[in-house]
Structures are given as structure tokens and as C-alpha cells.
Amino acid sequence: MASSDPQAGPAAQASHQTFTIGGAIEYGWRATWRNFWPLLLVIVVYVLINGAFSVLTGFTEFPAPGADGGGLDGIGALAAAAQLTVLSLVGTVVNFLVTTFLMLGLIRIALGVVQGRKVDIGDLFTFNGYGRYLLTTVLVGVIVGIALAIGLIPGAVLSIATESVTWLIVGGIVGLILVVFASLAFTFFGYVILDKNAPGVSSLGASWALVRPHFWSILGLNLLIVLISVFLILAAIIVGLLMLIVGVLVTLPVAGVLVFGISVLSIAYAYRTISGETVAN
């Protein structure tokens, strides 16, 4: 609880609040500006690390010498192609591991903010709960993939059987609805893992228990977050270009911090209030 956290400072003064979409967005906005500079550091470090690994693993996508068959016999070209495939797979896995690790760090920081703790860049690099979060993230990915397939596969079969693309479109829509449903159902699993030290599978059930009574509000919150995020990023690009392009180096980081605030912090607020716990003012 925030009131008993030894790391909590004056900002830890908290109160019970009721979850509303507007309240979540407003809290995320206020909390972002209140912690702007440490959050800016967190976002810059996050982007640099994630970008560095993306670039490094991206090198595995370049064709290996002779992979197109030039200068190699058939066996050599096949071996080169196999090597490239393995390297690409390894690069993808490494990039996923790093991105998931950093995402958990962002959730930990957001959870700390709503509990009244100061933003600590070190929370981005803590392995506590990572194994459970990683495995659960993979499980959620599988569930979401199955949800999409439930809509797409029957739609594709009926489309082929009837020679009508209408069924494929219908199947795609059904699959998309199921994906959205599954994604929303598991909105809070990362927060539950960190906050309650819950096992991965249990965190999914706990997340759904929190989301279920507020499903449409959670959906509305996520849609509003997407709209505001798109607006902030577009505004940052436009203003940055008007500032002779160099301004993008200023406006985009600012937009990144604000997007973080109205997304992760707003979701953390929703998690905390729906759980019936106090939120730092």
C-alpha cells in the first residue's frame, strides 16, 4: 500500500478515488507534468536501448554473402540462406526479450507513481517479476493469435467455398473483435504480477476480474488514449517541422513523455482505483 511504502515521499499523500475515463486521463496528464524531467530521462533511455537493440538485431536481416546464389553452388546458397534465417530468428527473439523487459520497467515506474513513489530510472532495469511477465506475455500472444484465427479461418474457408470475399471480411471483423476483447481482458496482468506478486496465469484471471465490471469504460479509455496519442505525435511532428526540422528533436521527446503519461499512467490509475486502493495525489 502506498501509505506504508518506505520510499514514499510527500507526494505519497493519497486518497480513494472512483475510476472514470476522464479521471484516468486527467490523472495521467497531471502526474506526467509533475514528474516530467525524470520521466523524460526514462523515455530517452527506453528509446535509446530499444532502438540500439533493434538496429543490432536488424543487421541479421541483411543477405549473407552469396545468399542469392551468386558465387556459391546450390548447397552453399542453401546453407547461407539457413544461416540467415537462424540469425534473423535469434535477432527477433533478442529484440522481443529486451522490449518485454523494458515494458515491464515502464509498468513498474507507473505503478510506483500511482503509489506515491518518486520516479527512479533504476526501476527500468529490475528483473523482479520478469520471468512471469515474459511467459505470460507469450501466453497472451498465443491467446490473441487463437482469437484472431477463430474469426479468420472459418471466414477464409467460407470465402473459398462460396467464392465470395464477403466471408473473409466478416471473418476478419469477428477476429478483430475477439482480439480486442482478449487484449482488454488482460489489460492489468503486468500490474497484478508486480503489485500482488501473482503467478502469471493467476494474473490473467485477476486482470479479467478487474476489467469485467468496467469493460466498456476500459475500452473507451483505450480508444481515447489512442486518439490523444496520435494527436500528440502528429502535433509534435508538425511543430517540429515548422521549427526547421531540428525542432523535432525537442517536440518528439516531449510528445513521448506525454503519450507515456496518458497511456501507462492512466492505465495504472485505472488499475489502482478499480482495485479499491488509494492513488497518490
C-alpha positions as CSV (number, residue, x, y, z in Angstrom):
1,M,0.0,0.0,0.0
2,A,1.2,3.5,-0.8
3,S,0.8,4.7,2.8
4,S,3.2,2.2,4.2
5,D,5.8,2.3,1.4
6,P,9.2,3.4,3.0
7,Q,10.2,5.0,-0.3
8,A,7.1,7.2,-0.4
9,G,7.7,10.9,0.0
10,P,5.4,14.0,0.3
11,A,3.8,13.1,-3.0
12,A,2.6,9.9,-1.4
13,Q,-0.4,11.6,0.2
14,A,-3.2,9.6,-1.3
15,S,-6.9,9.3,-1.4
16,H,-9.6,6.9,-2.5
17,Q,-11.0,7.7,-6.0
18,T,-13.5,6.2,-8.3
19,F,-12.5,5.1,-11.7
20,T,-13.7,7.2,-14.6
21,I,-12.3,7.7,-18.1
22,G,-11.9,11.4,-17.6
23,G,-10.4,10.9,-14.1
24,A,-7.8,8.5,-15.5
25,I,-6.8,10.8,-18.4
26,E,-6.7,13.8,-16.1
27,Y,-4.6,12.0,-13.5
28,G,-2.1,10.7,-16.2
29,W,-1.8,14.3,-17.5
30,R,-1.1,15.8,-14.1
31,A,1.2,13.1,-12.9
32,T,3.2,13.4,-16.1
33,W,3.9,17.1,-15.7
34,R,4.6,16.6,-12.0
35,N,7.3,14.1,-12.9
36,F,8.2,15.4,-16.3
37,W,12.0,15.5,-16.1
38,P,12.6,12.1,-14.6
39,L,10.0,10.6,-17.0
40,L,11.8,12.3,-19.9
41,L,15.0,10.6,-18.8
42,V,13.2,7.3,-18.6
43,I,11.7,7.7,-22.1
44,V,15.0,8.7,-23.6
45,V,16.8,5.7,-22.1
46,Y,14.0,3.4,-23.1
47,V,14.1,4.6,-26.8
48,L,17.9,4.5,-27.0
49,I,18.1,1.0,-25.6
50,N,15.2,-0.3,-27.6
51,G,16.5,1.4,-30.7
52,A,20.0,0.1,-30.3
53,F,18.9,-3.5,-30.0
54,S,16.5,-3.0,-33.0
55,V,19.4,-1.8,-35.1
56,L,21.8,-4.5,-33.9
57,T,19.3,-7.3,-34.5
58,G,18.3,-5.7,-37.7
59,F,21.7,-6.4,-39.2
60,T,20.7,-10.1,-39.2
61,E,18.2,-9.2,-42.0
62,F,20.9,-8.3,-44.5
63,P,21.6,-11.0,-47.0
64,A,24.6,-13.1,-46.2
65,P,27.4,-13.1,-48.8
66,G,26.3,-15.3,-51.7
67,A,22.9,-15.9,-50.3
68,D,21.4,-15.1,-53.7
69,G,23.4,-18.0,-55.2
70,G,26.0,-15.8,-56.8
71,G,29.4,-17.4,-56.4
72,L,28.0,-20.3,-54.5
73,D,26.8,-23.7,-55.6
74,G,23.3,-24.9,-54.6
75,I,24.4,-26.4,-51.3
76,G,26.3,-23.3,-50.4
77,A,23.4,-21.0,-51.2
78,L,21.1,-23.2,-49.1
79,A,23.5,-23.1,-46.2
80,A,23.8,-19.3,-46.4
81,A,20.0,-18.9,-46.5
82,A,19.6,-21.2,-43.5
83,Q,22.3,-19.2,-41.6
84,L,20.5,-16.0,-42.4
85,T,17.1,-17.5,-41.2
86,V,18.7,-18.6,-37.9
87,L,20.3,-15.2,-37.3
88,S,17.0,-13.4,-38.1
89,L,15.2,-15.7,-35.7
90,V,17.7,-15.1,-32.9
91,G,17.6,-11.3,-33.6
92,T,13.8,-11.3,-33.3
93,V,13.9,-13.3,-30.1
94,V,16.5,-11.0,-28.5
95,N,14.6,-7.9,-29.6
96,F,11.4,-9.3,-28.0
97,L,13.2,-10.2,-24.8
98,V,14.6,-6.7,-24.5
99,T,11.3,-4.9,-25.4
100,T,9.4,-7.0,-22.9
101,F,11.9,-6.3,-20.2
102,L,11.7,-2.6,-20.8
103,M,7.9,-2.6,-20.9
104,L,7.8,-4.3,-17.5
105,G,10.1,-1.5,-16.3
106,L,7.6,1.1,-17.5
107,I,4.8,-0.6,-15.8
108,R,6.8,-0.7,-12.6
109,I,7.5,3.0,-12.8
110,A,3.9,3.8,-13.5
111,L,2.8,1.7,-10.6
112,G,5.3,3.5,-8.4
113,V,3.9,6.9,-9.4
114,V,0.3,6.0,-8.5
115,Q,1.6,4.6,-5.2
116,G,3.3,7.9,-4.4
117,R,7.0,6.9,-5.1
118,K,9.4,9.0,-6.9
119,V,10.3,8.1,-10.5
120,D,13.5,6.0,-10.4
121,I,15.4,5.2,-13.6
122,G,16.7,2.0,-11.8
123,D,13.1,0.6,-11.9
124,L,13.6,0.2,-15.6
125,F,16.3,-2.3,-15.1
126,T,14.9,-4.6,-12.3
127,F,14.4,-8.2,-13.1
128,N,11.9,-8.9,-10.3
129,G,8.8,-10.5,-11.9
130,Y,10.4,-10.5,-15.4
131,G,10.2,-14.3,-15.9
132,R,6.5,-14.4,-15.0
133,Y,5.8,-11.4,-17.1
134,L,7.7,-12.7,-20.1
135,L,5.9,-16.1,-20.1
136,T,2.5,-14.5,-19.5
137,T,3.1,-12.1,-22.4
138,V,3.8,-15.0,-24.7
139,L,0.7,-16.8,-23.4
140,V,-1.4,-13.7,-24.1
141,G,0.1,-13.5,-27.5
142,V,-0.9,-17.1,-28.2
143,I,-4.5,-16.4,-26.9
144,V,-4.8,-13.3,-29.0
145,G,-3.5,-15.3,-32.0
146,I,-6.1,-18.0,-31.4
147,A,-8.8,-15.4,-31.1
148,L,-7.8,-13.9,-34.4
149,A,-7.8,-17.4,-36.0
150,I,-11.2,-18.2,-34.7
151,G,-12.6,-15.4,-36.9
152,L,-10.2,-15.6,-39.9
153,I,-10.0,-19.3,-40.6
154,P,-13.8,-20.0,-40.8
155,G,-14.1,-16.8,-42.8
156,A,-11.4,-17.9,-45.2
157,V,-12.9,-21.4,-45.6
158,L,-16.4,-20.0,-46.4
159,S,-14.9,-17.4,-48.7
160,I,-13.2,-20.2,-50.7
161,A,-16.2,-22.4,-50.7
162,T,-18.6,-19.6,-51.8
163,E,-16.1,-17.8,-53.9
164,S,-17.1,-14.6,-52.1
165,V,-14.7,-12.2,-50.4
166,T,-17.5,-11.1,-48.1
167,W,-17.0,-14.0,-45.7
168,L,-13.3,-13.2,-45.5
169,I,-14.2,-9.7,-44.5
170,V,-16.7,-10.9,-42.0
171,G,-14.2,-13.4,-40.5
172,G,-11.6,-10.6,-40.3
173,I,-14.1,-8.4,-38.4
174,V,-15.0,-11.2,-36.0
175,G,-11.3,-12.0,-35.4
176,L,-10.6,-8.3,-34.7
177,I,-13.4,-8.1,-32.2
178,L,-12.1,-11.2,-30.4
179,V,-8.6,-9.8,-30.4
180,V,-9.8,-6.5,-28.9
181,F,-11.8,-8.4,-26.3
182,A,-8.8,-10.6,-25.3
183,S,-6.4,-7.7,-25.2
184,L,-8.7,-5.7,-22.9
185,A,-9.4,-8.6,-20.7
186,F,-5.7,-8.9,-19.8
187,T,-5.0,-5.2,-19.5
188,F,-3.8,-5.3,-15.9
189,F,-1.9,-8.6,-15.8
190,G,1.5,-6.9,-15.6
191,Y,0.3,-4.6,-12.8
192,V,-1.1,-7.6,-10.9
193,I,2.2,-9.5,-11.3
194,L,4.2,-6.6,-9.8
195,D,1.7,-5.3,-7.3
196,K,0.4,-8.7,-5.9
197,N,3.5,-10.8,-6.8
198,A,1.0,-13.1,-8.5
199,P,1.8,-16.1,-10.7
200,G,1.5,-15.5,-14.5
201,V,-1.7,-17.5,-15.1
202,S,-3.4,-16.1,-11.9
203,S,-2.6,-12.6,-13.1
204,L,-4.7,-13.2,-16.2
205,G,-7.7,-14.2,-14.1
206,A,-7.2,-11.4,-11.7
207,S,-7.0,-8.9,-14.6
208,W,-10.2,-10.2,-16.1
209,A,-12.0,-9.9,-12.7
210,L,-11.0,-6.3,-12.6
211,V,-11.8,-5.5,-16.2
212,R,-15.2,-7.3,-16.4
213,P,-17.3,-4.8,-14.5
214,H,-15.7,-1.9,-16.3
215,F,-15.2,-3.4,-19.7
216,W,-16.8,-0.7,-21.8
217,S,-15.1,2.0,-19.8
218,I,-11.7,0.3,-20.2
219,L,-12.5,0.1,-24.0
220,G,-13.4,3.8,-24.0
221,L,-10.2,4.7,-22.1
222,N,-8.0,2.8,-24.5
223,L,-9.7,4.4,-27.6
224,L,-9.3,7.9,-26.1
225,I,-5.6,7.1,-25.3
226,V,-5.0,6.1,-28.9
227,L,-6.7,9.3,-30.2
228,I,-4.8,11.6,-27.9
229,S,-1.5,9.8,-28.6
230,V,-2.0,10.1,-32.3
231,F,-2.8,13.8,-31.9
232,L,0.2,14.5,-29.7
233,I,2.6,12.7,-32.1
234,L,1.2,14.5,-35.2
235,A,1.3,17.8,-33.4
236,A,4.9,17.2,-32.3
237,I,6.0,16.4,-35.9
238,I,4.2,19.4,-37.4
239,V,5.5,21.8,-34.8
240,G,9.0,20.3,-35.1
241,L,9.0,20.7,-38.9
242,L,7.8,24.3,-38.5
243,M,10.9,24.8,-36.3
244,L,13.2,24.0,-39.3
245,I,13.1,20.2,-38.7
246,V,15.6,20.4,-35.8
247,G,12.7,21.2,-33.5
248,V,11.6,17.5,-33.9
249,L,14.4,16.6,-31.6
250,V,12.7,18.6,-28.9
251,T,9.0,18.1,-29.7
252,L,9.1,14.3,-30.2
253,P,10.7,13.6,-26.8
254,V,8.1,15.9,-25.1
255,A,5.3,14.1,-27.0
256,G,6.8,10.8,-26.0
257,V,6.6,11.7,-22.3
258,L,3.0,12.9,-22.7
259,V,2.0,9.8,-24.5
260,F,3.5,7.7,-21.7
261,G,1.6,9.8,-19.2
262,I,-1.8,9.5,-20.8
263,S,-1.3,5.8,-21.5
264,V,0.7,3.8,-19.0
265,L,0.0,6.2,-16.1
266,S,-3.7,6.4,-16.9
267,I,-4.0,2.6,-17.0
268,A,-2.1,2.4,-13.7
269,Y,-4.6,4.8,-12.3
270,A,-7.5,2.6,-13.6
271,Y,-5.9,-0.5,-12.1
272,R,-5.4,1.2,-8.7
273,T,-8.9,2.7,-8.5
274,I,-10.7,-0.4,-9.7
275,S,-8.8,-2.4,-7.2
276,G,-10.2,-0.1,-4.5
277,E,-6.8,1.1,-3.5
278,T,-5.6,4.6,-2.8
279,V,-4.0,6.8,-5.5
280,A,-1.2,9.3,-4.8
281,N,-2.4,12.9,-5.3
